[in-house]
């Protein structure tokens, strides 16, 4: 093994932040084949990461998406996006090691996998899309967290003043509060330390999804279900023009794409797994479990929510249940959303932190400000002394400034459905479909104009057209909202 690999250096020429190689004979026995501390991730921790990244707040917009598309198109598009996500995830799992998926050199991030297979130019294109997409996700999480907390405030207001009282609250304090919390959580050094946070977040996502499903079923059983159809709502039935109806259908497709997308952190999750059994086999099983759970919850939220509210399904499913005797359950669900998004924020943003810190440590390898770790707190295990936590001044400074910047952007653009659609449209095709397909073709030397080559490119083309339509709908919706909302003045 080369010296730089033994020291935990990536092909970009810098050591992984927070993963310095240990020293001493006893510690050397705890190293993986790349000289880094032995990975401890399992099938279940990988499933927790996948569920945290996939079953996000986007699940609550699926009933609205179904109302725009109808039973046939809505269910078909949801199943299509889920199936494509699983298929391409299995292709991506084989890209963690190159050139051999079992014994090759590890690729620690999506970008490194693309560079090892498709070259440096495609790696740079991938990086701009990947990190821009992950950053946009976090902005969406900030907005959604604020709206969930405002929903709790409104419930309490209506309890005190009556259901007809005009209860309006600013989103800004909640966004700022989340930003402060994330500044502290962002000091978790790397993805390998997030298993506990992902487990909590995944549990929360199950909880609020089940509450939304349960309340929808209760509404249906009470005979208060809405009007539905095979083709979705007609424009005149909800007071929108025919052209707006088309744009809303495109936006709905983007919402579904966003809900089914987790490939952006796929390689980072795989890099946490033990090397025995092989990482690609474990990751394929985790993807199957994760996507199966994801699809089941998505179908139930989308279908039961649509059946309950019909053409008037709200953009956020929980917002449709009003201020009835069950409002405390809705408040609990909104609180679960907040806890989930606090964890999901870190799962999504850690690859961005890693990329910047690797670049900085390569650029200035002798800078103590960038590379030095200051241990804080120790505990003793027998004769061994372990550091509880360490602070890096560059990590503390730049991550704090980055979280502040993202919070300011969220304050200026408080849009929900259109933001979800745009995130799904921007990230779905290139990250979930194009790069995995192209890497699979290159790795397996699939000949041009063969049946499999045509099939893979046809799949990529269809997903590209769907993503383009979704992006168009989202941009149109954002354009309209820019004439309605005032920056930093959003109230719900």
MARZAMAR-277926 format. One line per 2 residues: number of its first residue (from 0); for each residue x, y, z of C-alpha. Coordinates in Angstrom, 3 decimals. Layout:
<nodes>
NUM) X/Y/Z | ...
</nodes>
This chain:
<nodes>
0) 0.000/0.000/0.000 | 1.288/3.463/-0.884
2) 2.294/5.773/1.957 | -0.389/8.342/1.129
4) -3.108/5.668/1.206 | -1.782/4.371/4.529
6) -2.084/7.870/5.965 | -5.707/8.216/4.862
8) -5.021/10.485/1.875 | -7.548/10.588/-0.927
10) -6.697/10.860/-4.589 | -7.214/14.611/-4.217
12) -4.087/14.678/-2.098 | -5.457/15.451/1.353
14) -6.450/13.547/4.426 | -10.065/13.044/5.350
16) -11.125/15.590/7.988 | -11.475/13.898/11.361
18) -10.089/10.588/10.049 | -6.371/10.806/10.712
20) -4.670/7.435/10.771 | -3.993/6.030/14.254
22) -0.563/5.021/15.501 | 0.779/2.115/17.545
24) 0.592/-1.652/17.045 | -2.765/-2.145/18.757
26) -4.346/0.674/16.795 | -2.860/-0.449/13.473
28) -4.785/-3.695/13.853 | -7.981/-1.615/13.685
30) -7.325/-0.214/10.210 | -9.146/-0.908/6.966
32) -7.383/-1.793/3.723 | -6.921/1.918/2.905
34) -5.173/2.705/6.207 | -8.151/4.495/7.751
36) -9.846/3.597/11.044 | -11.942/0.472/10.620
38) -15.434/1.234/9.378 | -18.286/-0.048/11.529
40) -21.378/0.593/9.403 | -23.883/-2.210/8.846
42) -26.915/-2.938/6.695 | -29.159/-1.287/9.281
44) -27.113/1.884/9.716 | -27.064/2.230/5.915
46) -30.851/1.769/5.836 | -31.200/4.486/8.504
48) -29.090/6.900/6.419 | -31.101/6.120/3.262
50) -34.462/6.531/5.000 | -33.315/9.784/6.625
52) -32.256/11.160/3.233 | -35.236/9.802/1.255
54) -38.293/9.976/3.524 | -38.101/13.684/4.130
56) -40.666/16.441/4.265 | -41.251/15.873/0.539
58) -43.494/12.958/1.477 | -46.081/15.433/2.766
60) -46.457/17.070/-0.654 | -47.311/13.785/-2.404
62) -51.072/14.021/-1.816 | -51.019/17.419/-3.549
64) -48.954/15.923/-6.380 | -51.467/13.077/-6.736
66) -54.339/15.560/-6.915 | -52.672/17.316/-9.855
68) -51.803/14.126/-11.737 | -54.712/11.826/-10.870
70) -54.676/8.156/-9.960 | -53.171/6.831/-13.197
72) -50.345/9.305/-13.817 | -49.692/9.911/-10.101
74) -49.238/6.256/-9.138 | -47.352/5.488/-12.370
76) -44.847/8.328/-11.962 | -44.286/7.487/-8.293
78) -43.596/3.818/-9.076 | -41.423/4.785/-12.049
80) -39.218/7.161/-10.072 | -38.904/4.639/-7.219
82) -37.980/1.786/-9.577 | -35.437/3.909/-11.416
84) -33.921/5.039/-8.104 | -33.455/1.430/-6.998
86) -32.053/0.286/-10.349 | -29.509/3.084/-10.625
88) -28.606/2.749/-6.931 | -27.518/-0.820/-7.661
90) -25.386/0.481/-10.542 | -23.889/3.131/-8.267
92) -23.072/0.588/-5.538 | -20.562/-1.074/-7.875
94) -18.772/2.263/-8.377 | -17.547/2.599/-4.788
96) -14.410/0.636/-5.680 | -12.521/0.973/-8.949
98) -11.842/-0.801/-11.187 | -13.055/-3.965/-9.412
100) -16.234/-3.533/-7.301 | -14.932/-6.006/-4.675
102) -11.189/-5.379/-4.427 | -10.524/-2.080/-6.206
104) -9.438/1.253/-4.726 | -12.094/3.005/-2.677
106) -13.813/6.146/-3.954 | -14.759/8.193/-0.913
108) -17.342/10.419/-2.593 | -19.632/10.583/-5.617
110) -17.162/12.933/-7.343 | -14.254/10.534/-6.875
112) -16.327/7.671/-8.309 | -17.122/9.791/-11.379
114) -13.475/10.830/-11.812 | -12.220/7.246/-11.527
116) -14.621/6.106/-14.258 | -15.460/9.063/-16.510
118) -12.479/11.404/-16.067 | -11.739/14.784/-14.543
120) -13.991/16.926/-16.754 | -17.092/14.915/-15.902
122) -15.975/14.951/-12.265 | -16.010/18.768/-12.239
124) -19.455/18.892/-13.869 | -20.707/16.362/-11.342
126) -19.285/18.427/-8.475 | -21.074/21.632/-9.471
128) -24.400/19.801/-9.813 | -23.947/17.625/-6.720
130) -22.934/20.288/-4.222 | -25.334/22.855/-5.639
132) -28.138/20.314/-5.299 | -27.224/19.364/-1.732
134) -27.046/23.034/-0.770 | -30.501/23.606/-2.234
136) -31.844/20.649/-0.248 | -30.685/22.267/2.974
138) -32.371/25.553/2.062 | -35.601/23.614/1.499
140) -35.197/21.871/4.856 | -34.809/25.245/6.579
142) -37.997/26.570/5.006 | -39.960/23.414/5.824
144) -38.789/23.387/9.440 | -40.004/26.954/9.911
146) -43.398/26.169/8.375 | -43.845/23.172/10.688
148) -43.087/25.272/13.770 | -45.434/28.035/12.572
150) -48.153/25.387/12.134 | -47.778/24.504/15.831
152) -48.018/28.203/16.757 | -51.172/28.612/14.672
154) -52.816/25.620/16.320 | -52.200/27.077/19.771
156) -53.424/30.482/18.601 | -56.696/29.035/17.269
158) -57.243/27.096/20.498 | -57.027/30.327/22.490
160) -58.778/32.740/20.110 | -61.093/30.495/18.103
162) -60.823/28.938/14.654 | -61.874/32.123/12.841
164) -59.121/34.269/14.352 | -56.530/35.624/11.888
166) -53.414/33.920/13.268 | -50.328/34.877/11.264
168) -46.728/34.285/12.346 | -43.352/35.067/10.849
170) -41.171/32.187/9.655 | -37.985/34.132/10.311
172) -37.365/33.383/14.026 | -37.704/29.659/13.398
174) -35.292/29.690/10.464 | -32.782/31.609/12.552
176) -33.259/29.178/15.456 | -32.621/26.182/13.186
178) -29.521/27.883/11.831 | -28.141/28.294/15.357
180) -28.766/24.610/16.154 | -27.131/23.518/12.898
182) -24.050/25.638/13.609 | -23.421/23.444/16.651
184) -24.307/20.147/14.930 | -22.132/21.070/11.953
186) -19.086/20.585/14.152 | -19.654/16.820/13.923
188) -16.466/16.160/11.942 | -17.625/13.737/9.244
190) -20.279/11.349/7.921 | -18.913/8.441/9.979
192) -20.101/10.103/13.204 | -23.723/10.574/12.093
194) -25.221/7.092/12.645 | -26.955/8.059/15.907
196) -28.405/11.221/14.367 | -29.659/9.330/11.301
198) -31.323/6.715/13.500 | -33.223/9.395/15.421
200) -34.154/11.213/12.192 | -35.328/7.997/10.472
202) -37.545/7.188/13.464 | -39.083/10.655/13.267
204) -39.805/10.281/9.541 | -41.712/7.049/10.211
206) -43.644/8.724/13.014 | -44.926/11.789/11.143
208) -45.639/9.800/7.971 | -47.765/7.342/9.972
210) -49.623/10.213/11.624 | -50.434/11.752/8.230
212) -51.581/8.378/6.893 | -53.655/7.634/10.004
214) -55.437/10.990/9.954 | -56.185/10.585/6.230
216) -57.697/7.137/6.810 | -59.767/8.519/9.688
218) -61.092/11.299/7.432 | -62.016/8.737/4.743
220) -63.823/6.477/7.231 | -65.828/9.458/8.499
222) -67.180/9.858/4.963 | -65.499/13.203/4.440
224) -63.325/12.092/1.567 | -62.698/14.471/-1.323
226) -63.531/14.155/-4.982 | -60.898/12.304/-7.027
228) -60.474/11.197/-10.636 | -58.216/9.086/-12.827
230) -56.776/12.132/-14.591 | -56.482/14.613/-11.725
232) -58.115/17.924/-11.008 | -59.383/20.028/-13.910
234) -58.234/23.629/-13.889 | -61.725/25.161/-13.639
236) -62.503/23.103/-10.512 | -59.804/24.818/-8.473
238) -59.927/28.208/-10.162 | -56.772/27.977/-12.318
240) -56.312/28.317/-16.059 | -55.557/25.398/-18.354
242) -51.951/26.533/-18.770 | -51.500/26.820/-15.003
244) -52.912/23.307/-14.681 | -50.144/22.010/-16.963
246) -47.483/23.870/-14.979 | -48.864/22.415/-11.758
248) -48.667/18.908/-13.217 | -45.005/19.508/-14.052
250) -44.416/20.787/-10.517 | -46.113/17.687/-9.110
252) -43.756/15.452/-11.084 | -40.848/17.403/-9.587
254) -42.207/16.904/-6.066 | -42.257/13.147/-6.635
256) -38.743/13.195/-8.088 | -37.491/15.123/-5.061
258) -39.113/12.622/-2.713 | -37.417/9.667/-4.456
260) -33.927/11.163/-4.598 | -31.087/10.114/-2.270
262) -28.265/9.260/-4.689 | -26.444/12.493/-3.793
264) -25.226/10.956/-0.500 | -25.134/7.328/-1.687
266) -21.351/6.888/-1.911 | -20.859/8.703/1.405
268) -23.227/6.206/3.042 | -21.453/3.270/1.414
270) -18.110/4.529/2.704 | -19.304/3.964/6.282
272) -19.810/0.197/5.773 | -17.613/-2.643/6.999
274) -15.600/-4.292/4.237 | -16.919/-7.782/5.063
276) -19.326/-8.695/3.544 | -18.425/-6.617/0.457
278) -19.719/-3.047/0.599 | -21.494/-3.170/-2.757
280) -23.543/-6.239/-1.768 | -24.555/-4.729/1.574
282) -25.406/-1.423/-0.084 | -27.613/-3.119/-2.669
284) -29.539/-4.837/0.117 | -29.809/-1.546/2.001
286) -31.114/0.161/-1.135 | -33.714/-2.541/-1.650
288) -34.909/-2.237/1.948 | -34.758/1.565/1.918
290) -36.546/2.024/-1.418 | -39.192/-0.580/-0.500
292) -39.945/1.233/2.758 | -39.790/4.597/0.970
294) -42.187/3.527/-1.796 | -44.645/1.988/0.658
296) -44.826/5.166/2.720 | -44.975/7.370/-0.359
298) -47.845/5.387/-1.840 | -49.796/5.470/1.424
300) -49.216/9.198/2.028 | -49.978/10.112/-1.574
302) -52.986/7.857/-2.115 | -54.676/8.161/1.288
304) -54.038/11.905/1.329 | -55.535/12.298/-2.135
306) -58.516/10.122/-1.218 | -59.086/12.188/1.934
308) -58.859/15.660/0.388 | -59.436/15.056/-3.322
310) -58.892/18.045/-5.589 | -58.273/20.285/-2.577
312) -55.325/18.339/-1.184 | -52.998/20.830/0.572
314) -49.366/21.405/-0.358 | -48.452/20.054/3.078
316) -50.654/17.094/4.060 | -50.634/17.919/7.772
318) -51.903/21.446/7.096 | -55.198/20.077/5.788
320) -56.538/18.657/9.054 | -57.379/22.025/10.538
322) -57.841/22.726/14.211 | -60.053/19.857/15.319
324) -59.944/17.698/18.405 | -56.970/15.868/16.835
326) -54.879/19.029/16.478 | -52.487/17.871/19.218
328) -51.574/14.884/17.022 | -50.840/17.218/14.117
330) -48.680/19.326/16.430 | -46.776/16.195/17.416
332) -46.275/15.277/13.755 | -44.942/18.761/12.998
334) -42.548/18.449/15.919 | -41.360/15.095/14.524
336) -40.751/16.807/11.175 | -38.571/19.392/12.865
338) -36.474/16.750/14.656 | -36.143/14.755/11.433
340) -35.019/17.739/9.405 | -32.468/18.751/12.036
342) -30.797/15.361/11.424 | -31.399/15.250/7.675
344) -29.714/18.665/7.372 | -26.444/17.122/8.569
346) -26.750/13.956/6.465 | -27.164/16.095/3.345
348) -24.616/18.833/4.077 | -21.685/16.687/5.278
350) -20.483/15.862/1.707 | -20.278/19.620/1.019
352) -18.254/20.173/4.187 | -15.944/17.311/3.260
354) -15.276/18.612/-0.261 | -14.310/22.115/0.902
356) -12.123/20.847/3.745 | -10.298/18.375/1.502
358) -9.620/21.164/-0.989 | -8.353/23.510/1.755
360) -6.061/20.909/3.339 | -4.595/20.153/-0.092
362) -4.121/23.841/-0.885 | -2.507/24.742/2.456
364) -1.169/21.460/3.935 | 1.162/23.230/6.387
366) -1.437/25.601/7.844 | -2.202/24.842/11.469
368) -5.438/26.838/11.177 | -6.713/24.357/8.583
370) -5.195/21.025/9.638 | -4.686/21.094/13.411
372) -7.224/19.396/15.689 | -7.635/20.563/19.306
374) -8.886/17.691/21.504 | -11.591/18.540/24.032
376) -12.392/16.138/26.850 | -11.070/12.618/27.408
378) -12.401/9.398/28.891 | -10.557/6.290/30.015
380) -11.401/2.756/28.872 | -9.154/0.646/31.058
382) -5.655/1.707/30.102 | -6.777/3.494/26.913
384) -7.457/7.212/26.769 | -9.998/8.365/24.168
386) -10.779/11.880/22.989 | -14.452/12.758/23.248
388) -14.377/15.602/20.736 | -11.963/17.818/18.858
390) -12.196/21.323/17.421 | -10.633/22.492/14.174
392) -10.539/26.276/13.736 | -11.092/26.207/9.969
394) -14.000/23.772/10.348 | -15.528/25.932/13.083
396) -15.173/29.149/11.078 | -16.174/28.123/7.572
398) -19.019/25.797/8.555 | -20.515/28.494/10.757
400) -20.359/31.072/7.946 | -21.821/28.579/5.444
402) -24.797/27.725/7.665 | -25.424/31.446/8.216
404) -25.359/32.063/4.454 | -27.836/29.240/3.759
406) -30.151/30.539/6.476 | -30.135/34.021/4.928
408) -31.050/32.566/1.515 | -33.910/30.598/3.100
410) -35.164/33.783/4.772 | -35.247/35.504/1.393
412) -37.006/32.666/-0.530 | -39.768/31.155/1.633
414) -41.430/29.015/-1.078 | -42.478/25.420/-0.355
416) -43.932/23.340/-3.185 | -42.092/25.074/-6.014
418) -38.813/24.852/-4.112 | -39.317/21.107/-3.612
420) -40.073/20.663/-7.303 | -37.014/22.614/-8.399
422) -34.742/20.610/-6.093 | -36.115/17.374/-7.463
424) -35.828/18.483/-11.067 | -32.258/19.792/-10.785
426) -30.882/16.762/-9.016 | -32.873/13.780/-10.182
428) -31.711/13.199/-13.742 | -27.965/13.920/-13.521
430) -27.308/12.429/-10.088 | -29.823/9.599/-9.957
432) -29.787/8.520/-13.599 | -27.165/10.017/-15.943
434) -23.925/9.500/-14.000 | -24.771/5.979/-12.694
436) -25.782/4.879/-16.199 | -22.694/6.353/-17.856
438) -20.390/4.850/-15.214 | -22.045/1.445/-15.642
440) -21.564/1.610/-19.414 | -17.905/2.634/-19.063
442) -17.036/0.109/-16.332 | -18.648/-2.824/-18.124
444) -17.494/-1.721/-21.591 | -21.007/-1.970/-23.016
446) -20.714/-1.603/-26.787 | -22.308/1.279/-28.635
448) -25.587/0.557/-30.414 | -26.088/-2.715/-28.573
450) -29.509/-3.535/-27.145 | -28.410/-2.771/-23.569
452) -26.719/0.481/-24.638 | -29.921/1.674/-26.324
454) -32.034/0.588/-23.338 | -29.898/2.478/-20.825
456) -29.844/5.642/-22.923 | -33.584/5.454/-23.518
458) -34.092/5.293/-19.735 | -31.800/8.293/-19.299
460) -33.608/10.273/-22.016 | -37.066/9.637/-20.533
462) -35.917/10.733/-17.085 | -34.264/13.807/-18.586
464) -37.519/14.877/-20.248 | -39.467/14.362/-17.030
466) -36.885/16.389/-15.100 | -36.982/19.166/-17.707
468) -40.765/19.369/-17.466 | -40.602/19.449/-13.666
470) -37.964/22.192/-13.720 | -40.129/24.268/-16.070
472) -43.109/23.989/-13.729 | -41.006/24.877/-10.698
474) -39.435/27.913/-12.344 | -42.848/29.159/-13.452
476) -44.152/28.755/-9.889 | -41.162/30.532/-8.385
478) -41.555/33.377/-10.884 | -45.167/33.868/-9.808
480) -44.229/33.748/-6.130 | -41.567/36.410/-6.598
482) -44.404/38.825/-7.353 | -46.339/37.758/-4.254
484) -43.762/37.433/-1.483 | -41.461/40.070/-0.062
486) -37.980/38.846/0.883 | -37.496/38.356/4.634
488) -41.180/39.167/5.248 | -42.820/35.726/4.937
490) -45.732/34.909/7.240 | -48.041/31.884/7.476
</nodes>
